[in-house]
Amino acid sequence: MWTTSVKVSPPSEDKRWKLVEATMRRLGHEPSALIETLHTTQESFGYLDDVSLRYVSAALRVPLSKVYGVATFYHFFNLKPQGNHNCVVCMGTACYIKGAANILGEIEKTYQVKAGGTTEDNELSVLTARCLGSCGLAPAAVIDGEVAGKLSPEQTVERLEKVIHP
């Protein structure tokens, strides 16, 4: 059983762990701090690896299975390094009906990467979402944090080229 008196040390001397520790400290090292701590960890390191999940589990006294469950349930969290740029294609009903699968197919063909993956040169990560909540813009995608709507496959690749090779 977990005890509250045991201090768990960060996995390394990396200064980014201080940001993670500050979040946990601010939230009282309570299990309820899990999502915000994972968010801070991902912001600090770019993704959540096995080492970070184990550390957060021990530091917050939350079973590793729950930490992993939260990290895999929420699409915001990444368990592997992401590319320098990202594209999230909406696969919700409105977007799918209006051609989202064609957009995704063109991205996969042009950049030789499957949804959920990153190009070999680490320039682009391609993800899908169940819904972006922008149904009026269908088909839509989020390219480097910016929502783009009423896209064609060609327009999507043009926009990606502009961010990857400005």
N, C-alpha and C positions, 0 to 999 in steps of 0.2 A: 504494500500500500504506500501511496505517496505521503511524504511528510512535508510540512511547510517550512521547516527550519533548514532544509538542505539547499545550499546555493549551488546552482548549476553554472559552470563556467562555459563561455562561448567556445565553439569548436576550434577557433584559431585566434591569432592576434590581429586579424583584419579589423581595421577601424570601423568598418561598416556594421559590425556586430554591436557597436555602441549605440547606433540608431535603433536597432532592434531591441536592445536592452532598455533603452529609454522609453520606448513604447510600452514594454511590459511593466516597467516600474511605474509609469504614469497611470496605468490601468490596474495597479495593485497585484501584478502577477496572478491574476484570477483566470480561471479557465474561460470565462466570458470574454477575455481579451484575444481569443484565438484568431478570429477573422482579421482584426486590425493588426495583430502581430504578423500574420502571414502576409498581409498587404505591405507592411513596412519592410519585411524581409525581401519580398519580390521587388519592391521599388529599389532597395539597396543593392541587390545582387542580380536582378534581371529575370530571375526564375527561382523556383523552389526545388532544390535538389534533396537527396536523401539525408544528407548531413544537416541541412537546415530544418527539415521536417522533424528529425529526431531531437534536435536541440530545442525547438519550440515545444515539442511534446514534453520533454523532461522539465524545461523551465516553467511551463504553465501547469504541470501536473495533469496533463490530458493524455489519455491513451493514444499511442501512435496510430492505431486504427482510425480513431476519430479525426485526428489531424489530417491523415491521408484522405479520409472520406470527405472532409471539407475542401481540401485542396483539389480533389478530383471532381467534386460536385459543381463548384462554381467555375464557370468558363473563363472568368477573369484570370485565374491562376494558371501559370505555366510550369510544367515539371521538367522542361528541357530548355536550353538556351534559345532565345528568339533572334531573328534576323535584325539587321539595322532598320528595316522598314517592315510594316505589316499591313496586310489586307484581310479584312474580315468580310466575307460574302454572306449576306442574309439569305437563308434558305427557308424563311417563313412562307406561309401559303401564298400571299400576294406576290412576293418576290419570285417564288418558284414558278408560279403560273406565268409570270411575265418574263421568264428566261434566266433566272439565276443559275440554273444548272449549266446553261451555255456559257455564262460568264466564267463560272468556276472551271469549266472544261478548257476555255481559251487560256486562262491563267496557267492551268496545269500544263497545257501543251507548250505555251510560250516560254515558261520559266522552268519547265521540267521538274515540277514539285507537286506533290499530292497535298490535298487539304489536310491540315494538321502538321505539315512539315515545313522545313526551311530549305532554301536553295543551298547548294554545295558551297557557294561563295559567301554564305551568311548574309546576303543582301535582303532577302525577302522571306517572311514567314506568311503562310497562307492558312487562314482559319475559316471556319463557318460558324454561324450563329443561328439559333432557332428562330429568332426574330429580333430586329433592331428597333422595332417600334416606329418605323418610318414607312408604313405601308403606303402612304400617299406618294412616296418617292420610288415605288417599286419599278424595277429591281434596284436594290440599294447595296452599297458596300461602305465600309469604313476603311479609309486609306490613311495610314499614319494619324489616326485620331479624328479625321475629318470625314463627315458623312457625305457621300456622293450618291445622287439618285438619278432615276430614269436612265440607267446605264445600258449601253450595248456592250457586247464582249470587246469590240475594238476600242471603244471609249475607255473602258476599264484598263486595258493594256496601255493605252496612251497616257492615262493618268499615272499609272505605275511607273512608266518610263520617265515621266517628268520628276517623280520623287526619287527614283533610284539613280538616274543620270541627269541631274539638273543642268 
